[in-house]
Amino acid sequence: MCRYRALKRMQLRRTPVQVFFAIFLLAFAIANAQAAFPDLGKAKAAVQNIFSMLDRVPLIDSEKPGAHLLNKGGHFLPCRGL
């Protein structure tokens, strides 16, 4: 038990060099994260734009009688010269 306490006390003591490097690495990580903030703003705007398009009600209502429907026949486009 005494050995455990001694190890715990040693782990709690930090040298000034360790503290400096911990702060330095933290500042470096924050600086790298700040570089991505403009991209996150652009991504948020793009996602909002996409969801506004998905939520939009179409002007052509296929449920109305006499509405134009797409022909779901088996028509394929010819692929020539590939």
C-alpha positions as CSV (number, residue, x, y, z in Angstrom):
1,M,0.0,0.0,0.0
2,C,2.8,2.4,0.8
3,R,4.4,1.7,-2.6
4,Y,1.1,2.6,-4.3
5,R,0.9,5.9,-2.5
6,A,4.5,6.7,-3.4
7,L,3.8,6.0,-7.0
8,K,0.7,8.2,-6.9
9,R,2.7,11.1,-5.4
10,M,5.3,10.7,-8.2
11,Q,2.6,10.8,-10.9
12,L,1.1,14.0,-9.5
13,R,4.4,15.9,-9.6
14,R,5.0,17.4,-13.0
15,T,8.2,19.1,-14.0
16,P,8.0,22.6,-15.6
17,V,9.2,21.1,-18.9
18,Q,6.2,18.6,-18.9
19,V,3.8,21.4,-18.1
20,F,5.3,23.6,-20.8
21,F,5.0,20.8,-23.4
22,A,1.4,20.0,-22.3
23,I,0.4,23.6,-22.8
24,F,2.3,23.8,-26.1
25,L,0.6,20.7,-27.5
26,L,-2.8,22.0,-26.3
27,A,-2.2,25.3,-28.1
28,F,-1.1,23.5,-31.2
29,A,-4.2,21.4,-31.2
30,I,-6.5,24.4,-30.8
31,A,-4.7,26.2,-33.6
32,N,-5.2,23.2,-36.0
33,A,-8.9,23.0,-35.0
34,Q,-9.4,26.7,-35.7
35,A,-8.3,26.2,-39.3
36,A,-11.3,24.0,-39.9
37,F,-13.9,26.5,-38.5
38,P,-14.6,28.3,-41.9
39,D,-15.1,24.9,-43.6
40,L,-17.6,23.9,-40.9
41,G,-19.6,27.0,-41.5
42,K,-19.7,26.3,-45.3
43,A,-20.7,22.7,-44.6
44,K,-23.5,23.8,-42.3
45,A,-24.8,26.3,-44.9
46,A,-24.7,23.5,-47.6
47,V,-26.6,21.1,-45.5
48,Q,-29.3,23.7,-44.7
49,N,-29.6,24.3,-48.5
50,I,-29.9,20.6,-49.3
51,F,-32.6,20.1,-46.6
52,S,-34.6,23.1,-47.7
53,M,-34.7,21.6,-51.2
54,L,-35.7,18.2,-49.9
55,D,-38.5,19.8,-47.8
56,R,-39.9,21.8,-50.7
57,V,-43.3,20.7,-52.0
58,P,-43.2,20.1,-55.8
59,L,-45.3,22.2,-58.1
60,I,-46.5,19.2,-60.1
61,D,-48.9,17.0,-58.1
62,S,-49.1,13.5,-59.5
63,E,-52.1,12.7,-57.3
64,K,-54.4,15.1,-59.1
65,P,-56.6,13.6,-61.8
66,G,-55.4,14.4,-65.3
67,A,-51.8,15.1,-64.1
68,H,-48.9,14.3,-66.3
69,L,-47.2,11.2,-65.2
70,L,-43.8,9.9,-66.4
71,N,-44.0,6.9,-68.7
72,K,-42.3,4.0,-66.9
73,G,-41.8,2.0,-70.0
74,G,-38.6,0.1,-70.7
75,H,-37.0,2.8,-72.9
76,F,-33.3,2.8,-72.9
77,L,-30.9,5.3,-74.4
78,P,-28.6,3.7,-77.0
79,C,-24.9,3.8,-76.2
80,R,-23.0,4.0,-79.4
81,G,-19.2,4.4,-79.9
82,L,-18.2,3.5,-76.4
